[in-house]
Amino acid sequence: MGQIVLITGTTGIAEATAIRAAQQGDSVFVISRDENHGLDLCKRLPDSGHYACDLRDEAAVGAALSACLNRFGGVDAVFNVAGISGRKFGDGPLHECSTEGWTVTLDSNVKSMFLVCRGILRYWLDTGRPGTILNMSSVLACSPQSQYFATHAYAASKGAIISMSRAMAAYYAPHKIRVNVIAPSLVRTPMSARAQLDDEIMEFISHKQPLSGGMLDAGDVAETALFLLGQQSRHITGQVITVDGGWTVSG
């Protein structure tokens, strides 16, 4: 019998994970800011639901979680994927980073995840159910790259996710609630469109991610995500799993 999996985001890694989860028999509920993306994705999933909202909005997140519970009667696993690059808002090297770039990036990547995690943890604790949370970080949280990827608000947000997740894992383990982190390197998704169009960056990535010979595919990360969300990893919590094609060990 499959799980009930809640995923934030509907493109890239979120989309690939939702499709694979459905293929293995899971029921999938997706939350996204763009209603059309949610509708389009759910058309390809046999047993699914969706809710469109701004994940930075406390009331909206509560409504989204209620919609999931009304649809499926429970949640077994949560994959927090939704997030942004704040470059267009002014993220960059810290001395150049705008206040808007910092605030929007931290709110979109950390506050949103905090609100989803808090809501689902309250549900699991109130009902005495076990559960699994997988939070999306980035290789840039621990392995920075100054030439092409100097977005310091983004790095800070992804580092905060790791710290928050490890603290959560320690606290909630006695309640049979697991919390892990997945930290990909550069993946072929809509968010990396800028890099995909830059020949110099693509040449750099071919050497920086030698196992992949370039960008990872979203499905490569989705396979690891499904393992961490499923019962095969039931003894794993508080871990940061890097899926990076060799980024962290390459110059």
Secondary structure, DSSP 8 states (H G I E B T S, - for coil): ---EEEEE-SSHHHHHHHHHHHHTT-EEEEEES-HHHHHHHHTT-SSEEEEE--TT-HHHHHHHHHHHHHHHS--SEEEE------GGGT-SSTTT--HHHHHHHHIIIIIHHHHHHHHHHHHHHHHT--EEEEEE--GGGTS--TTT---HHHHHHHHHHHHHHHHHHHHHGGGTEEEEEEEE-SEESGGGHHHHT-HHHHHHHHHHSTTTTS-EEHHHHHHHHHHHHSGGGTT--S-EEEE-TTGGG--
